Amino acid sequence: MTTSSAPGKIILFGEHAVVYGRPALAVPVTQVRATATVSKNSRGGIWVEAPNVNLSSELSRLAPDHPLAAAINSVFPALGISRPPACTVYIQSTIPVAAGLGSSAAVSVAVIRALSEFLGQPLPDERVSALAYEAEKLHHGTPSGIDNTVITYARPVYFAKGRPLQTFRLGAPFTIVIGDTGISALTKESVGDLKKLWAADQPRWEKVFDRVGEIVWRARQAIERGDIPSLGKLMDANHALLQEMTVSSRELDRLVEAGRRAGALGAKMSGGGRGGNMIALVEKENAPAVAEALKSAGVGRTIVTQVG
Ligand code: MEV
């Protein structure tokens, strides 16, 4: 039997523009995880059990474009195995689905790792990330690759599509409060809607994405200097551009505002948007007060995470 787990993630800066080649900053969130366990079975065939999503099925009965089936099926050819042994892949996750915390990429990474280990040929991180990226394409056609990257390597990343992975130094640790709107939203839809806007007026949106790229670059420098107040202001500026891209929502805007009113240094939506999560940058001692304010404003669950 083999078990592997992978963390959730949040995007600190640069979501959506990252799909168009601009950089983005993301960090793992270790308080939530997806875990996959692969064991021998005596009933024959390959079985997939994922009680969180009410799934119990033989692999061959899942549609080939089912992201879970795709992640599992990608491992055998990658290892040169044409007749995989009977086994059960059991998946559990504490990462909320469709909430911007990288649940789909974390499940893929955990499954690919556990299965390749079970088959006696553990895959290196680079291959795990590349296979998880292929499964991500089934969730939304044009992923940037940031989710599978930050989750595979489980460390802060400065990511730009097609460029070698870069991590960044932290001048000082900082604290983020994550607030879940409880509204599930598919990244596919917000990415797709923005793509339509972009196709109709590319010069306008390319300029917006450039401004995001600039914010991301300045945020990286602020993080490296340990200049947390500047980082907060950059978060606010990034949120305004995400509003312009129409990927925020009334609920996200309201919670971002509630976080700022409670003393956050800055706040923004995080991930695909429309629902899912927002983040607030806070002074460590102020985290409980901001978390409380977000709960009073309607957030179901908050996670306080320390970066660095
Ligand atoms: C999703 O976590 C982040 C997006 O930028 C999409 C992507 O990068 O693939 C919205």
Residues whose N, C-alpha, C, O or C-beta is under 5 A from the ligand:
A	BS01	MEV	E15 H16 V18 V19 T142 P143 S144 G145 I146 G271 G272
